[in-house]
Amino acid sequence: MILKLSKHEKEMLISEIQKFFYEEHDKEIGIIAAEKVLDFFLENLGSVVYNKALDNAKIWFESKMEDIEFDYDLLYKDVNKL
């Protein structure tokens, strides 16, 4: 699965890849080389990262549902006072 990136996102990531190679390896790479690196990682890691994000979102939603259930239960009136 290849994640779809906007033109702006892709340009930012390519710039970050170029910066990384320069700072970490003292090597300047061009836009095409950086784009190939980006495509490689998107193809090989995209699905893993996407699935992990879904898992994290599910955990977050489940915790919010617990909060909603608790708040909902607080709405009940005490019928023992009747």
PDB file of N, CA, C and O in Angstrom:
ATOM      1  N   MET A   1       0.846  -1.179   0.000  1.00  0.00           N
ATOM      2  CA  MET A   1       0.000   0.000   0.000  1.00  0.00           C
ATOM      3  C   MET A   1       0.890   1.239   0.000  1.00  0.00           C
ATOM      4  O   MET A   1       1.765   1.394   0.852  1.00  0.00           O
ATOM      5  N   ILE A   2       0.656   2.093  -0.944  1.00  0.00           N
ATOM      6  CA  ILE A   2       1.395   3.350  -0.984  1.00  0.00           C
ATOM      7  C   ILE A   2       0.472   4.446  -0.487  1.00  0.00           C
ATOM      8  O   ILE A   2      -0.628   4.636  -1.007  1.00  0.00           O
ATOM      9  N   LEU A   3       0.933   5.160   0.523  1.00  0.00           N
ATOM     10  CA  LEU A   3       0.152   6.267   1.054  1.00  0.00           C
ATOM     11  C   LEU A   3       0.137   7.401   0.041  1.00  0.00           C
ATOM     12  O   LEU A   3       1.142   7.681  -0.612  1.00  0.00           O
ATOM     13  N   LYS A   4      -0.997   8.037  -0.077  1.00  0.00           N
ATOM     14  CA  LYS A   4      -1.124   9.176  -0.982  1.00  0.00           C
ATOM     15  C   LYS A   4      -0.724  10.441  -0.239  1.00  0.00           C
ATOM     16  O   LYS A   4      -1.272  10.759   0.816  1.00  0.00           O
ATOM     17  N   LEU A   5       0.220  11.142  -0.795  1.00  0.00           N
ATOM     18  CA  LEU A   5       0.700  12.382  -0.198  1.00  0.00           C
ATOM     19  C   LEU A   5       0.367  13.543  -1.121  1.00  0.00           C
ATOM     20  O   LEU A   5       0.359  13.398  -2.344  1.00  0.00           O
ATOM     21  N   SER A   6       0.096  14.679  -0.530  1.00  0.00           N
ATOM     22  CA  SER A   6      -0.097  15.882  -1.339  1.00  0.00           C
ATOM     23  C   SER A   6       1.261  16.301  -1.901  1.00  0.00           C
ATOM     24  O   SER A   6       2.304  15.849  -1.430  1.00  0.00           O
ATOM     25  N   LYS A   7       1.235  17.160  -2.901  1.00  0.00           N
ATOM     26  CA  LYS A   7       2.478  17.656  -3.489  1.00  0.00           C
ATOM     27  C   LYS A   7       3.325  18.345  -2.423  1.00  0.00           C
ATOM     28  O   LYS A   7       4.541  18.164  -2.367  1.00  0.00           O
ATOM     29  N   HIS A   8       2.670  19.131  -1.586  1.00  0.00           N
ATOM     30  CA  HIS A   8       3.385  19.855  -0.523  1.00  0.00           C
ATOM     31  C   HIS A   8       4.020  18.880   0.474  1.00  0.00           C
ATOM     32  O   HIS A   8       5.176  19.055   0.859  1.00  0.00           O
ATOM     33  N   GLU A   9       3.269  17.857   0.893  1.00  0.00           N
ATOM     34  CA  GLU A   9       3.805  16.870   1.839  1.00  0.00           C
ATOM     35  C   GLU A   9       5.011  16.155   1.240  1.00  0.00           C
ATOM     36  O   GLU A   9       6.031  15.963   1.902  1.00  0.00           O
ATOM     37  N   LYS A  10       4.874  15.766  -0.028  1.00  0.00           N
ATOM     38  CA  LYS A  10       5.967  15.057  -0.691  1.00  0.00           C
ATOM     39  C   LYS A  10       7.213  15.944  -0.787  1.00  0.00           C
ATOM     40  O   LYS A  10       8.326  15.481  -0.537  1.00  0.00           O
ATOM     41  N   GLU A  11       7.028  17.200  -1.143  1.00  0.00           N
ATOM     42  CA  GLU A  11       8.163  18.121  -1.237  1.00  0.00           C
ATOM     43  C   GLU A  11       8.839  18.303   0.115  1.00  0.00           C
ATOM     44  O   GLU A  11      10.066  18.346   0.199  1.00  0.00           O
ATOM     45  N   MET A  12       8.038  18.410   1.175  1.00  0.00           N
ATOM     46  CA  MET A  12       8.604  18.560   2.523  1.00  0.00           C
ATOM     47  C   MET A  12       9.408  17.330   2.915  1.00  0.00           C
ATOM     48  O   MET A  12      10.511  17.451   3.447  1.00  0.00           O
ATOM     49  N   LEU A  13       8.862  16.145   2.655  1.00  0.00           N
ATOM     50  CA  LEU A  13       9.556  14.912   3.020  1.00  0.00           C
ATOM     51  C   LEU A  13      10.831  14.727   2.206  1.00  0.00           C
ATOM     52  O   LEU A  13      11.853  14.300   2.742  1.00  0.00           O
ATOM     53  N   ILE A  14      10.779  15.041   0.936  1.00  0.00           N
ATOM     54  CA  ILE A  14      11.980  14.954   0.099  1.00  0.00           C
ATOM     55  C   ILE A  14      13.063  15.881   0.637  1.00  0.00           C
ATOM     56  O   ILE A  14      14.233  15.506   0.702  1.00  0.00           O
ATOM     57  N   SER A  15      12.674  17.076   1.016  1.00  0.00           N
ATOM     58  CA  SER A  15      13.626  18.023   1.597  1.00  0.00           C
ATOM     59  C   SER A  15      14.218  17.477   2.896  1.00  0.00           C
ATOM     60  O   SER A  15      15.417  17.615   3.139  1.00  0.00           O
ATOM     61  N   GLU A  16      13.384  16.858   3.727  1.00  0.00           N
ATOM     62  CA  GLU A  16      13.870  16.277   4.987  1.00  0.00           C
ATOM     63  C   GLU A  16      14.825  15.120   4.729  1.00  0.00           C
ATOM     64  O   GLU A  16      15.806  14.954   5.454  1.00  0.00           O
ATOM     65  N   ILE A  17      14.550  14.321   3.708  1.00  0.00           N
ATOM     66  CA  ILE A  17      15.443  13.209   3.360  1.00  0.00           C
ATOM     67  C   ILE A  17      16.790  13.754   2.899  1.00  0.00           C
ATOM     68  O   ILE A  17      17.839  13.245   3.294  1.00  0.00           O
ATOM     69  N   GLN A  18      16.757  14.782   2.068  1.00  0.00           N
ATOM     70  CA  GLN A  18      18.008  15.397   1.619  1.00  0.00           C
ATOM     71  C   GLN A  18      18.798  15.943   2.808  1.00  0.00           C
ATOM     72  O   GLN A  18      20.014  15.768   2.893  1.00  0.00           O
ATOM     73  N   LYS A  19      18.102  16.597   3.707  1.00  0.00           N
ATOM     74  CA  LYS A  19      18.739  17.153   4.907  1.00  0.00           C
ATOM     75  C   LYS A  19      19.345  16.036   5.758  1.00  0.00           C
ATOM     76  O   LYS A  19      20.465  16.166   6.252  1.00  0.00           O
ATOM     77  N   PHE A  20      18.606  14.944   5.928  1.00  0.00           N
ATOM     78  CA  PHE A  20      19.091  13.809   6.709  1.00  0.00           C
ATOM     79  C   PHE A  20      20.384  13.248   6.116  1.00  0.00           C
ATOM     80  O   PHE A  20      21.360  13.043   6.838  1.00  0.00           O
ATOM     81  N   PHE A  21      20.395  13.001   4.810  1.00  0.00           N
ATOM     82  CA  PHE A  21      21.585  12.441   4.179  1.00  0.00           C
ATOM     83  C   PHE A  21      22.785  13.375   4.325  1.00  0.00           C
ATOM     84  O   PHE A  21      23.916  12.925   4.506  1.00  0.00           O
ATOM     85  N   TYR A  22      22.526  14.669   4.243  1.00  0.00           N
ATOM     86  CA  TYR A  22      23.630  15.623   4.379  1.00  0.00           C
ATOM     87  C   TYR A  22      24.150  15.652   5.816  1.00  0.00           C
ATOM     88  O   TYR A  22      25.360  15.619   6.038  1.00  0.00           O
ATOM     89  N   GLU A  23      23.245  15.715   6.787  1.00  0.00           N
ATOM     90  CA  GLU A  23      23.654  15.825   8.190  1.00  0.00           C
ATOM     91  C   GLU A  23      24.229  14.527   8.739  1.00  0.00           C
ATOM     92  O   GLU A  23      25.177  14.556   9.524  1.00  0.00           O
ATOM     93  N   GLU A  24      23.674  13.395   8.341  1.00  0.00           N
ATOM     94  CA  GLU A  24      24.101  12.113   8.907  1.00  0.00           C
ATOM     95  C   GLU A  24      25.226  11.441   8.121  1.00  0.00           C
ATOM     96  O   GLU A  24      26.037  10.712   8.691  1.00  0.00           O
ATOM     97  N   HIS A  25      25.271  11.686   6.819  1.00  0.00           N
ATOM     98  CA  HIS A  25      26.248  10.986   5.976  1.00  0.00           C
ATOM     99  C   HIS A  25      27.158  11.940   5.207  1.00  0.00           C
ATOM    100  O   HIS A  25      27.996  11.511   4.414  1.00  0.00           O
ATOM    101  N   ASP A  26      26.983  13.241   5.452  1.00  0.00           N
ATOM    102  CA  ASP A  26      27.778  14.260   4.765  1.00  0.00           C
ATOM    103  C   ASP A  26      27.731  14.056   3.252  1.00  0.00           C
ATOM    104  O   ASP A  26      28.733  14.200   2.551  1.00  0.00           O
ATOM    105  N   LYS A  27      26.529  13.714   2.771  1.00  0.00           N
ATOM    106  CA  LYS A  27      26.340  13.432   1.348  1.00  0.00           C
ATOM    107  C   LYS A  27      25.120  14.188   0.851  1.00  0.00           C
ATOM    108  O   LYS A  27      24.040  14.112   1.438  1.00  0.00           O
ATOM    109  N   GLU A  28      25.310  14.914  -0.234  1.00  0.00           N
ATOM    110  CA  GLU A  28      24.182  15.609  -0.846  1.00  0.00           C
ATOM    111  C   GLU A  28      23.545  14.683  -1.871  1.00  0.00           C
ATOM    112  O   GLU A  28      24.230  14.108  -2.718  1.00  0.00           O
ATOM    113  N   ILE A  29      22.228  14.545  -1.785  1.00  0.00           N
ATOM    114  CA  ILE A  29      21.517  13.756  -2.791  1.00  0.00           C
ATOM    115  C   ILE A  29      20.498  14.673  -3.464  1.00  0.00           C
ATOM    116  O   ILE A  29      20.005  15.634  -2.873  1.00  0.00           O
ATOM    117  N   GLY A  30      20.204  14.347  -4.702  1.00  0.00           N
ATOM    118  CA  GLY A  30      19.271  15.158  -5.465  1.00  0.00           C
ATOM    119  C   GLY A  30      17.823  14.818  -5.159  1.00  0.00           C
ATOM    120  O   GLY A  30      17.518  13.917  -4.378  1.00  0.00           O
ATOM    121  N   ILE A  31      16.955  15.562  -5.796  1.00  0.00           N
ATOM    122  CA  ILE A  31      15.515  15.378  -5.588  1.00  0.00           C
ATOM    123  C   ILE A  31      15.073  13.991  -6.033  1.00  0.00           C
ATOM    124  O   ILE A  31      14.278  13.347  -5.348  1.00  0.00           O
ATOM    125  N   ILE A  32      15.579  13.523  -7.173  1.00  0.00           N
ATOM    126  CA  ILE A  32      15.164  12.212  -7.690  1.00  0.00           C
ATOM    127  C   ILE A  32      15.602  11.102  -6.744  1.00  0.00           C
ATOM    128  O   ILE A  32      14.824  10.191  -6.461  1.00  0.00           O
ATOM    129  N   ALA A  33      16.829  11.166  -6.256  1.00  0.00           N
ATOM    130  CA  ALA A  33      17.315  10.145  -5.318  1.00  0.00           C
ATOM    131  C   ALA A  33      16.511  10.178  -4.025  1.00  0.00           C
ATOM    132  O   ALA A  33      16.147   9.130  -3.489  1.00  0.00           O
ATOM    133  N   ALA A  34      16.235  11.370  -3.527  1.00  0.00           N
ATOM    134  CA  ALA A  34      15.450  11.490  -2.291  1.00  0.00           C
ATOM    135  C   ALA A  34      14.033  10.975  -2.504  1.00  0.00           C
ATOM    136  O   ALA A  34      13.448  10.363  -1.610  1.00  0.00           O
ATOM    137  N   GLU A  35      13.486  11.224  -3.686  1.00  0.00           N
ATOM    138  CA  GLU A  35      12.140  10.725  -3.993  1.00  0.00           C
ATOM    139  C   GLU A  35      12.122   9.200  -4.053  1.00  0.00           C
ATOM    140  O   GLU A  35      11.146   8.578  -3.634  1.00  0.00           O
ATOM    141  N   LYS A  36      13.186   8.597  -4.566  1.00  0.00           N
ATOM    142  CA  LYS A  36      13.282   7.133  -4.591  1.00  0.00           C
ATOM    143  C   LYS A  36      13.349   6.569  -3.174  1.00  0.00           C
ATOM    144  O   LYS A  36      12.736   5.543  -2.880  1.00  0.00           O
ATOM    145  N   VAL A  37      14.090   7.239  -2.302  1.00  0.00           N
ATOM    146  CA  VAL A  37      14.153   6.815  -0.894  1.00  0.00           C
ATOM    147  C   VAL A  37      12.765   6.907  -0.272  1.00  0.00           C
ATOM    148  O   VAL A  37      12.324   5.982   0.409  1.00  0.00           O
ATOM    149  N   LEU A  38      12.082   8.012  -0.504  1.00  0.00           N
ATOM    150  CA  LEU A  38      10.731   8.193   0.024  1.00  0.00           C
ATOM    151  C   LEU A  38       9.802   7.107  -0.493  1.00  0.00           C
ATOM    152  O   LEU A  38       9.070   6.499   0.288  1.00  0.00           O
ATOM    153  N   ASP A  39       9.822   6.853  -1.800  1.00  0.00           N
ATOM    154  CA  ASP A  39       8.963   5.821  -2.387  1.00  0.00           C
ATOM    155  C   ASP A  39       9.266   4.449  -1.795  1.00  0.00           C
ATOM    156  O   ASP A  39       8.352   3.668  -1.531  1.00  0.00           O
ATOM    157  N   PHE A  40      10.550   4.153  -1.585  1.00  0.00           N
ATOM    158  CA  PHE A  40      10.935   2.873  -0.989  1.00  0.00           C
ATOM    159  C   PHE A  40      10.304   2.700   0.389  1.00  0.00           C
ATOM    160  O   PHE A  40       9.712   1.663   0.688  1.00  0.00           O
ATOM    161  N   PHE A  41      10.438   3.729   1.222  1.00  0.00           N
ATOM    162  CA  PHE A  41       9.895   3.623   2.573  1.00  0.00           C
ATOM    163  C   PHE A  41       8.375   3.599   2.576  1.00  0.00           C
ATOM    164  O   PHE A  41       7.771   2.884   3.375  1.00  0.00           O
ATOM    165  N   LEU A  42       7.757   4.362   1.704  1.00  0.00           N
ATOM    166  CA  LEU A  42       6.293   4.336   1.640  1.00  0.00           C
ATOM    167  C   LEU A  42       5.795   2.961   1.211  1.00  0.00           C
ATOM    168  O   LEU A  42       4.820   2.454   1.765  1.00  0.00           O
ATOM    169  N   GLU A  43       6.456   2.359   0.233  1.00  0.00           N
ATOM    170  CA  GLU A  43       6.057   1.038  -0.249  1.00  0.00           C
ATOM    171  C   GLU A  43       6.292  -0.041   0.800  1.00  0.00           C
ATOM    172  O   GLU A  43       5.471  -0.945   0.956  1.00  0.00           O
ATOM    173  N   ASN A  44       7.404   0.048   1.515  1.00  0.00           N
ATOM    174  CA  ASN A  44       7.788  -1.019   2.434  1.00  0.00           C
ATOM    175  C   ASN A  44       7.318  -0.816   3.863  1.00  0.00           C
ATOM    176  O   ASN A  44       7.166  -1.787   4.603  1.00  0.00           O
ATOM    177  N   LEU A  45       7.087   0.417   4.264  1.00  0.00           N
ATOM    178  CA  LEU A  45       6.662   0.686   5.634  1.00  0.00           C
ATOM    179  C   LEU A  45       5.270   1.287   5.722  1.00  0.00           C
ATOM    180  O   LEU A  45       4.671   1.320   6.797  1.00  0.00           O
ATOM    181  N   GLY A  46       4.758   1.758   4.608  1.00  0.00           N
ATOM    182  CA  GLY A  46       3.471   2.452   4.611  1.00  0.00           C
ATOM    183  C   GLY A  46       2.355   1.664   5.261  1.00  0.00           C
ATOM    184  O   GLY A  46       1.626   2.198   6.097  1.00  0.00           O
ATOM    185  N   SER A  47       2.209   0.393   4.889  1.00  0.00           N
ATOM    186  CA  SER A  47       1.128  -0.429   5.439  1.00  0.00           C
ATOM    187  C   SER A  47       1.309  -0.677   6.928  1.00  0.00           C
ATOM    188  O   SER A  47       0.338  -0.681   7.684  1.00  0.00           O
ATOM    189  N   VAL A  48       2.543  -0.883   7.345  1.00  0.00           N
ATOM    190  CA  VAL A  48       2.815  -1.129   8.762  1.00  0.00           C
ATOM    191  C   VAL A  48       2.458   0.105   9.589  1.00  0.00           C
ATOM    192  O   VAL A  48       1.799  -0.002  10.624  1.00  0.00           O
ATOM    193  N   VAL A  49       2.893   1.264   9.132  1.00  0.00           N
ATOM    194  CA  VAL A  49       2.611   2.511   9.848  1.00  0.00           C
ATOM    195  C   VAL A  49       1.115   2.804   9.834  1.00  0.00           C
ATOM    196  O   VAL A  49       0.550   3.221  10.844  1.00  0.00           O
ATOM    197  N   TYR A  50       0.479   2.585   8.691  1.00  0.00           N
ATOM    198  CA  TYR A  50      -0.962   2.806   8.565  1.00  0.00           C
ATOM    199  C   TYR A  50      -1.732   1.921   9.545  1.00  0.00           C
ATOM    200  O   TYR A  50      -2.619   2.397  10.254  1.00  0.00           O
ATOM    201  N   ASN A  51      -1.390   0.637   9.581  1.00  0.00           N
ATOM    202  CA  ASN A  51      -2.073  -0.291  10.489  1.00  0.00           C
ATOM    203  C   ASN A  51      -1.838   0.075  11.950  1.00  0.00           C
ATOM    204  O   ASN A  51      -2.755  -0.019  12.767  1.00  0.00           O
ATOM    205  N   LYS A  52      -0.628   0.487  12.283  1.00  0.00           N
ATOM    206  CA  LYS A  52      -0.330   0.892  13.660  1.00  0.00           C
ATOM    207  C   LYS A  52      -1.144   2.131  14.029  1.00  0.00           C
ATOM    208  O   LYS A  52      -1.635   2.239  15.153  1.00  0.00           O
ATOM    209  N   ALA A  53      -1.288   3.055  13.096  1.00  0.00           N
ATOM    210  CA  ALA A  53      -2.101   4.249  13.349  1.00  0.00           C
ATOM    211  C   ALA A  53      -3.558   3.861  13.589  1.00  0.00           C
ATOM    212  O   ALA A  53      -4.217   4.432  14.457  1.00  0.00           O
ATOM    213  N   LEU A  54      -4.064   2.890  12.821  1.00  0.00           N
ATOM    214  CA  LEU A  54      -5.433   2.414  13.048  1.00  0.00           C
ATOM    215  C   LEU A  54      -5.569   1.783  14.429  1.00  0.00           C
ATOM    216  O   LEU A  54      -6.556   2.018  15.125  1.00  0.00           O
ATOM    217  N   ASP A  55      -4.580   0.982  14.829  1.00  0.00           N
ATOM    218  CA  ASP A  55      -4.610   0.372  16.167  1.00  0.00           C
ATOM    219  C   ASP A  55      -4.645   1.445  17.246  1.00  0.00           C
ATOM    220  O   ASP A  55      -5.413   1.345  18.203  1.00  0.00           O
ATOM    221  N   ASN A  56      -3.816   2.465  17.091  1.00  0.00           N
ATOM    222  CA  ASN A  56      -3.784   3.554  18.071  1.00  0.00           C
ATOM    223  C   ASN A  56      -5.094   4.317  18.099  1.00  0.00           C
ATOM    224  O   ASN A  56      -5.571   4.691  19.170  1.00  0.00           O
ATOM    225  N   ALA A  57      -5.683   4.550  16.933  1.00  0.00           N
ATOM    226  CA  ALA A  57      -6.970   5.251  16.869  1.00  0.00           C
ATOM    227  C   ALA A  57      -8.060   4.420  17.535  1.00  0.00           C
ATOM    228  O   ALA A  57      -8.919   4.963  18.228  1.00  0.00           O
ATOM    229  N   LYS A  58      -8.030   3.107  17.328  1.00  0.00           N
ATOM    230  CA  LYS A  58      -9.025   2.224  17.944  1.00  0.00           C
ATOM    231  C   LYS A  58      -8.931   2.290  19.466  1.00  0.00           C
ATOM    232  O   LYS A  58      -9.950   2.384  20.150  1.00  0.00           O
ATOM    233  N   ILE A  59      -7.717   2.239  19.989  1.00  0.00           N
ATOM    234  CA  ILE A  59      -7.521   2.325  21.441  1.00  0.00           C
ATOM    235  C   ILE A  59      -8.047   3.655  21.964  1.00  0.00           C
ATOM    236  O   ILE A  59      -8.699   3.696  23.007  1.00  0.00           O
ATOM    237  N   TRP A  60      -7.770   4.744  21.247  1.00  0.00           N
ATOM    238  CA  TRP A  60      -8.245   6.067  21.659  1.00  0.00           C
ATOM    239  C   TRP A  60      -9.769   6.109  21.657  1.00  0.00           C
ATOM    240  O   TRP A  60     -10.379   6.588  22.612  1.00  0.00           O
ATOM    241  N   PHE A  61     -10.393   5.603  20.575  1.00  0.00           N
ATOM    242  CA  PHE A  61     -11.855   5.610  20.497  1.00  0.00           C
ATOM    243  C   PHE A  61     -12.481   4.746  21.588  1.00  0.00           C
ATOM    244  O   PHE A  61     -13.506   5.111  22.164  1.00  0.00           O
ATOM    245  N   GLU A  62     -11.864   3.603  21.868  1.00  0.00           N
ATOM    246  CA  GLU A  62     -12.392   2.738  22.924  1.00  0.00           C
ATOM    247  C   GLU A  62     -12.346   3.440  24.274  1.00  0.00           C
ATOM    248  O   GLU A  62     -13.284   3.318  25.063  1.00  0.00           O
ATOM    249  N   SER A  63     -11.278   4.168  24.552  1.00  0.00           N
ATOM    250  CA  SER A  63     -11.200   4.888  25.831  1.00  0.00           C
ATOM    251  C   SER A  63     -12.247   5.993  25.883  1.00  0.00           C
ATOM    252  O   SER A  63     -12.824   6.247  26.940  1.00  0.00           O
ATOM    253  N   LYS A  64     -12.498   6.650  24.759  1.00  0.00           N
ATOM    254  CA  LYS A  64     -13.529   7.695  24.725  1.00  0.00           C
ATOM    255  C   LYS A  64     -14.914   7.090  24.907  1.00  0.00           C
ATOM    256  O   LYS A  64     -15.775   7.693  25.548  1.00  0.00           O
ATOM    257  N   MET A  65     -15.135   5.899  24.347  1.00  0.00           N
ATOM    258  CA  MET A  65     -16.429   5.229  24.511  1.00  0.00           C
ATOM    259  C   MET A  65     -16.663   4.869  25.977  1.00  0.00           C
ATOM    260  O   MET A  65     -17.789   4.958  26.467  1.00  0.00           O
ATOM    261  N   GLU A  66     -15.611   4.466  26.671  1.00  0.00           N
ATOM    262  CA  GLU A  66     -15.744   4.185  28.103  1.00  0.00           C
ATOM    263  C   GLU A  66     -16.155   5.445  28.850  1.00  0.00           C
ATOM    264  O   GLU A  66     -17.004   5.399  29.740  1.00  0.00           O
ATOM    265  N   ASP A  67     -15.549   6.571  28.484  1.00  0.00           N
ATOM    266  CA  ASP A  67     -15.913   7.848  29.109  1.00  0.00           C
ATOM    267  C   ASP A  67     -17.370   8.190  28.828  1.00  0.00           C
ATOM    268  O   ASP A  67     -18.091   8.644  29.717  1.00  0.00           O
ATOM    269  N   ILE A  68     -17.800   7.972  27.591  1.00  0.00           N
ATOM    270  CA  ILE A  68     -19.185   8.277  27.219  1.00  0.00           C
ATOM    271  C   ILE A  68     -20.150   7.387  27.987  1.00  0.00           C
ATOM    272  O   ILE A  68     -21.176   7.858  28.479  1.00  0.00           O
ATOM    273  N   GLU A  69     -19.824   6.097  28.093  1.00  0.00           N
ATOM    274  CA  GLU A  69     -20.688   5.182  28.842  1.00  0.00           C
ATOM    275  C   GLU A  69     -20.797   5.619  30.299  1.00  0.00           C
ATOM    276  O   GLU A  69     -21.884   5.591  30.875  1.00  0.00           O
ATOM    277  N   PHE A  70     -19.686   6.019  30.892  1.00  0.00           N
ATOM    278  CA  PHE A  70     -19.703   6.478  32.275  1.00  0.00           C
ATOM    279  C   PHE A  70     -20.580   7.718  32.408  1.00  0.00           C
ATOM    280  O   PHE A  70     -21.429   7.794  33.296  1.00  0.00           O
ATOM    281  N   ASP A  71     -20.369   8.687  31.520  1.00  0.00           N
ATOM    282  CA  ASP A  71     -21.173   9.918  31.554  1.00  0.00           C
ATOM    283  C   ASP A  71     -22.651   9.616  31.321  1.00  0.00           C
ATOM    284  O   ASP A  71     -23.518  10.220  31.951  1.00  0.00           O
ATOM    285  N   TYR A  72     -22.930   8.700  30.434  1.00  0.00           N
ATOM    286  CA  TYR A  72     -24.309   8.322  30.142  1.00  0.00           C
ATOM    287  C   TYR A  72     -24.971   7.728  31.384  1.00  0.00           C
ATOM    288  O   TYR A  72     -26.111   8.065  31.705  1.00  0.00           O
ATOM    289  N   ASP A  73     -24.267   6.857  32.070  1.00  0.00           N
ATOM    290  CA  ASP A  73     -24.814   6.240  33.283  1.00  0.00           C
ATOM    291  C   ASP A  73     -25.106   7.281  34.362  1.00  0.00           C
ATOM    292  O   ASP A  73     -26.023   7.098  35.162  1.00  0.00           O
ATOM    293  N   LEU A  74     -24.350   8.353  34.391  1.00  0.00           N
ATOM    294  CA  LEU A  74     -24.586   9.416  35.373  1.00  0.00           C
ATOM    295  C   LEU A  74     -25.912  10.140  35.136  1.00  0.00           C
ATOM    296  O   LEU A  74     -26.420  10.806  36.038  1.00  0.00           O
ATOM    297  N   LEU A  75     -26.466  10.018  33.954  1.00  0.00           N
ATOM    298  CA  LEU A  75     -27.724  10.691  33.624  1.00  0.00           C
ATOM    299  C   LEU A  75     -28.940  10.018  34.262  1.00  0.00           C
ATOM    300  O   LEU A  75     -29.998  10.633  34.389  1.00  0.00           O
ATOM    301  N   TYR A  76     -28.789   8.772  34.657  1.00  0.00           N
ATOM    302  CA  TYR A  76     -29.925   8.059  35.250  1.00  0.00           C
ATOM    303  C   TYR A  76     -30.334   8.707  36.571  1.00  0.00           C
ATOM    304  O   TYR A  76     -29.493   9.146  37.355  1.00  0.00           O
ATOM    305  N   LYS A  77     -31.630   8.754  36.795  1.00  0.00           N
ATOM    306  CA  LYS A  77     -32.196   9.281  38.038  1.00  0.00           C
ATOM    307  C   LYS A  77     -32.274   8.148  39.053  1.00  0.00           C
ATOM    308  O   LYS A  77     -32.479   6.988  38.694  1.00  0.00           O
ATOM    309  N   ASP A  78     -32.111   8.495  40.302  1.00  0.00           N
ATOM    310  CA  ASP A  78     -32.227   7.514  41.380  1.00  0.00           C
ATOM    311  C   ASP A  78     -33.708   7.247  41.625  1.00  0.00           C
ATOM    312  O   ASP A  78     -34.422   8.106  42.141  1.00  0.00           O
ATOM    313  N   VAL A  79     -34.165   6.056  41.253  1.00  0.00           N
ATOM    314  CA  VAL A  79     -35.586   5.723  41.405  1.00  0.00           C
ATOM    315  C   VAL A  79     -35.905   5.228  42.810  1.00  0.00           C
ATOM    316  O   VAL A  79     -37.075   5.053  43.150  1.00  0.00           O
ATOM    317  N   ASN A  80     -34.895   5.002  43.620  1.00  0.00           N
ATOM    318  CA  ASN A  80     -35.131   4.535  44.987  1.00  0.00           C
ATOM    319  C   ASN A  80     -35.679   5.640  45.878  1.00  0.00           C
ATOM    320  O   ASN A  80     -36.188   5.361  46.964  1.00  0.00           O
ATOM    321  N   LYS A  81     -35.584   6.880  45.441  1.00  0.00           N
ATOM    322  CA  LYS A  81     -36.083   7.999  46.239  1.00  0.00           C
ATOM    323  C   LYS A  81     -37.577   8.203  46.043  1.00  0.00           C
ATOM    324  O   LYS A  81     -38.173   9.025  46.739  1.00  0.00           O
ATOM    325  N   LEU A  82     -38.191   7.494  45.132  1.00  0.00           N
ATOM    326  CA  LEU A  82     -39.625   7.681  44.868  1.00  0.00           C
ATOM    327  C   LEU A  82     -40.478   7.086  45.950  1.00  0.00           C
ATOM    328  O   LEU A  82     -41.705   7.157  45.878  1.00  0.00           O
TER     329      LEU A  82
END
